[in-house]
């Protein structure tokens, strides 16, 4: 079976596992009545989309390194999707995002519901609280799915350390992001801005998107120390390239493909590597124009176009594309060194490498 076909089949299996778990949790929540499943409904909507990249890295880390409990591995991989859902729900609250995967975020959904029904208090406050709780539920279910995946006790124990590290480090990475946004960049020179932005990329996205799911699967399969080092290097290089590509899409992406408004990262005022590169390359006048607009929620299409022009004309976009290409090639070089990875594992991870860095959504 070819790698692309195998990846498509895995997505279907993971979706089936997600639906099975959500049906189970609906039963758990049923005794609370109709209101008790309101959080589950928005989680179900969120989990109906996505490319299942994290699940795929976890699964192929296991199968490619010789793991034999295939159904259990697919369920363990599904835990990665619940974890991502938790991260997205919380991220949307922190960024005050209105749209996710082409639909209103949980924050907006519950705010609208509160306002429409004339409930007490502030709609936005209710929406924030509900979305946070939905994210917390996904965190609980992440652990539950992993614990009940069916991997042998020894395999699950080997995977647990990285699984726990992943959950802890992502939360700290999210904090780094909001801390950096609150402090601003005035005190940093160009090198410090890029380094800080890349450190946030690593702990907010790169590690939990590629490296850690991959290592969770590989650890369960019993990967040796040398191959684990190579897989870690592969995952970190690819994970950073993945997030840098996401930063490009956050500025230039088509809303019909990304599921988010055009230029959303500019409205949210994200201090990304792309913005750092732009400020180092553009004229002082353009830098002032860019920073004056960055983070304004009322940016109109003309504002977005003007900011994109500054970024493109500065050469920052080309520089970032070079970083993505360099990271992808470095990842491919590390992957080629993994001696214990099967041929189908190399093919699947090679396909995932391309999907991760050349994606349009």
C-alpha positions, -999 to +999 in steps of 0.1 A: +000+000+000+014+034-009+021+060+017-005+085+005-032+059+005-021+047+039-023+082+053-058+087+039-069+054+055-054+065+088-074+097+087-106+077+084-096+054+112-087+083+135-120+101+127-139+069+136-120+067+169-129+104+176-165+098+169-165+067+191-150+086+220-174+115+216-203+091+216-190+076+248-185+110+264-221+120+254-233+091+274-212+102+304-227+137+301-262+126+295-272+126+331-266+163+333-294+169+308-294+188+275-274+217+289-247+192+300-238+183+264-235+219+251-197+219+254-195+185+236-214+199+206-188+226+199-160+201+204-176+178+180-178+206+154-141+214+159-130+178+157-149+172+125-121+190+105-083+189+103-056+169+085-048+146+114-010+153+110-002+149+147-021+116+148-002+105+117+032+113+132+023+094+164+010+064+145+040+062+121+065+067+149+050+035+163+044+014+132+075+026+114+098+015+143+083-020+145+052-016+167+027-044+161-004-033+180-020-015+151-055-007+164-041+004+198-017+027+180-045+043+160-063+050+192-032+064+209-027+086+179-063+099+183-053+113+217-031+137+198-062+151+181-080+157+213-049+175+226-047+197+196-084+205+200-077+216+236-048+238+224-070+254+197-099+261+220-076+278+245-056+296+218-088+311+204-096+326+238-061+341+242-062+355+206-099+365+208-103+347+175-137+347+158-133+319+132-117+285+133-119+260+104-145+281+087-169+282+116-174+304+147-150+296+175-164+282+207-158+316+223-180+333+197-206+306+196-213+308+234-211+346+234-237+348+207-259+323+225-257+343+257-266+375+239-294+360+219-311+345+250-307+377+271-288+360+299-272+379+328-237+392+327-214+399+298-217+377+267-180+378+261-172+367+296-195+338+293-181+328+259-145+329+273-154+307+303-173+282+282-145+279+256-119+274+284-140+246+299-144+230+265-106+230+261-102+216+296-126+187+287-104+179+257-074+178+279-092+153+302-102+132+272-067+133+258-055+115+289-084+091+289-080+081+253-043+075+258-048+055+290-074+033+273-057+029+239-049-008+244-011-007+241+007-032+263+016-018+297+053-017+290+048+001+257+024+026+272+049+032+301+077+040+277+055+065+258+042+082+290+072+104+297+071+122+264+033+124+265+035+141+299+063+164+287+043+174+257+013+186+277+034+205+302+056+222+276+028+233+254+011+252+283+044+270+291+048+277+254+014+293+253+024+314+282+056+325+265+035+337+236+012+359+257+041+371+278+060+381+247+029+399+233+024+418+265+061+429+268+064+439+232+096+441+211+110+476+219+138+463+241+150+437+216+174+441+186+167+421+154+186+390+164+168+388+198+134+393+181+140+364+157+154+342+184+125+349+208+099+343+180+116+310+171+117+299+208+079+305+210+075+286+177+094+256+192+074+253+224+040+266+213+038+246+181+068+227+167+073+202+195+037+192+200+029+193+163+056+169+151+085+159+174+066+148+205+037+129+188+064+111+167+085+103+198+055+091+217+048+065+190+085+056+186+090+053+224+061+029+226+076+008+198+110+007+216+131+030+195+169+028+203+187+059+217+205+068+185+174+067+163+155+086+189+180+115+187+177+115+150+139+114+151+139+143+176+161+164+153+139+156+124+107+165+143+121+198+156+133+209+122+101+199+105+079+213+133+095+247+130+091+247+092+055+237+097+048+267+120+067+291+097+045+280+069+015+286+091+028+321+097+028+327+060-008+314+057-018+337+087-009+367+065-013+355+029-037+326+032-070+322+013-099+322+039-116+295+018-086+272+024-074+282+058-108+286+074-098+319+090-102+355+079-076+369+056-047+385+075-059+372+108-024+371+123-020+408+115-053+417+133-041+397+163-008+414+163+013+383+165+050+388+169+062+362+144+095+355+127+079+370+095+072+403+112+107+403+128+123+398+094+102+425+079+110+451+105+148+444+100+145+448+063+120+475+055+125+513+057+119+532+090+087+547+075+073+513+065+083+499+099+062+526+115+033+520+092+034+483+099+037+486+137+009+512+138-015+488+122-003+455+137-028+442+163-057+464+153-089+444+152-106+469+128-081+464+100-099+466+066-089+447+034-070+477+022-050+478+055-042+441+051-031+446+015-009+475+025+008+455+053+013+425+029+030+449+004+054+461+031+062+425+041+067+413+005+087+443-007+110+441+023+122+406+012+110+391+044+087+366+028+115+354+005+138+351+035+111+331+054+106+308+025+143+301+025+141+292+062+112+268+055+132+252+027+163+249+048+144+234+077+126+209+055+159+198+039+175+194+073+146+174+085+148+151+055+185+146+061+179+136+097+151+112+087+174+095+062+197+086+090+171+067+111+184+032+107+156+013+125+127+029+105+110+005+080+108+013+043+071+020+047+079+043+076+104+063+056+078+066+028+050+077+051+071+102+070+085+115+037+049+121+025+041+138+058+071+160+055+058+174+022+022+177+035+034+196+066+055+222+048+038+228+015+002+227+028-024+254+019-047+249+050 
